[in-house]
Amino acid sequence: MKICILCTSYPRTKNDYWVPFMHSWARELAKTEDVTVVTSGGANTKDYEVRDNVKIHRFNYFYPKNLQVLTYTGGMGESFKKSFLAKLQAPFFMLSFMLKSLKIAKNCDVINAHWVLSGLAALPLKFFYKKPVVLTEHGGSIRALPKSLNRFVLKRMNIVTSAHDDIIGAVKGMEVKNVVNIRNFLNEDRFLKKHDKNTIKKKLKIKNELIVTFIGRFEPLKDPLTIVNSIPYVIKSMKNVKFIMIGDGHLKEDIENRIEKLNIRKYMIMPGPTADVDNFLAISDVFIACSATENCFSTTILEAMLSKVPCIITKAGMTEKFFSHKQYAYLVDKKNPKLLGESIVELLNDKNLRQKLSKNGLEFLDKYEFRNQAIINKIIKILKNSIIVKATNN
């Protein structure tokens, strides 16, 4: 089966932290299928490459290339809102996306579009080439795009899938049929392997400190500033702690300014954007996800659980429906730095609870079908069924 994946952004290198689940998705499919990706380019991207048997084609939408700002500069929605240049580039982005997709996807059997904008780019393929389109929505489009545009695109897809129950509910609320729950892949080989923790800590100049880690975009959706503001409440009770914050985005300057104002620089490690998140999780004692919007099912939370790291998660969206407090994760109120800080102290001081959450995290992944073999079987079945149904209708 020849699968063409369309996505607005894709990891630029094997070690890139941008949407890492996209390459996991393509890589797992490429183990048995012929997989091609069409995605956007950035300042330092190759126009074509093959990675783990995945053929990656990138389109450029503005010149010079280093002025492209819609993707790889933060969340695409945030870039559009905050940059006039991004607004100017938007129509060129979509036109370039459609033209590249028409060229590359002509001989594929099925289109797998990720996010609604990719589904919009796939509509000419559906019309001219009669290709079935399976759209996988990760949430950003539903939250950021006009409901009328979402409905227009989603109702024209053969099948819509998502890993997020709230997104599935929202899509069904638009009277869209054929909506299916499919989880995102995790890089099991990477996160389950044995890491040399002593070497990693030595490189980061960590001695006996306990490690609290955040991994994610520095954007309002992920609310990293609440973590920064919680740190004084932690160090008030304990000094042997380090906070690792991995990411980049529009809030980076605000975070840096807040760190300086609170005089907590010596407690911080900020390696910048990196894909070596498995190394950081391997030495972490606690992982924090503090979105004020939704945590179900954030890839970074799932990767932390796969790495056996206990998680502190904010009560946002559907979080409490799945993550039982002190069973699968430690739940806290959103946008409450004092409470978050006190929760970090409690969990760092309770080794038994950390061990319990670490063990139960793997059980959580099994219970909700986040292991790769179950996911790949379901995806391939859905993609093949879409081809059969399309052929029958024709």
CORNOR-V93857 format. One line per field, one symbol per residue. phi: phi as a letter, one per 40 degrees, with the letter a starting at -180 (. if undefined). A space follows every 10 residues. Layout:
# CORNOR-V93857
phi=???
This chain:
# CORNOR-V93857
phi=.cbbcbacaa dcbcbcccfc cccdcccccc cbbcbbbbac cbcbbccaab bfgccbbbbb babcdcccbc bgbicccccc cbbccccccd cccccccccc cdcccdbcca bbcbgccccc ccdcccccbf ccbbbbbbhc cccbcddccd cdcccbccab bacbcccdcc ccccgccfbb cbcccbccdc ccccbccccc ccccgcbbcc bbbbbiccbd dcfccccdcc cdccccbabc abbbbbiaic cdcccccccc ccfbdccbbb cgcacccccc ccbccabbbb dcbabcbccc cccccccgbc bbbccbfcdc cbcccgbbac cbccfbdccc cccccccccb cccccccccc ccccccdbfc cccccccccc cccccccccc cccc
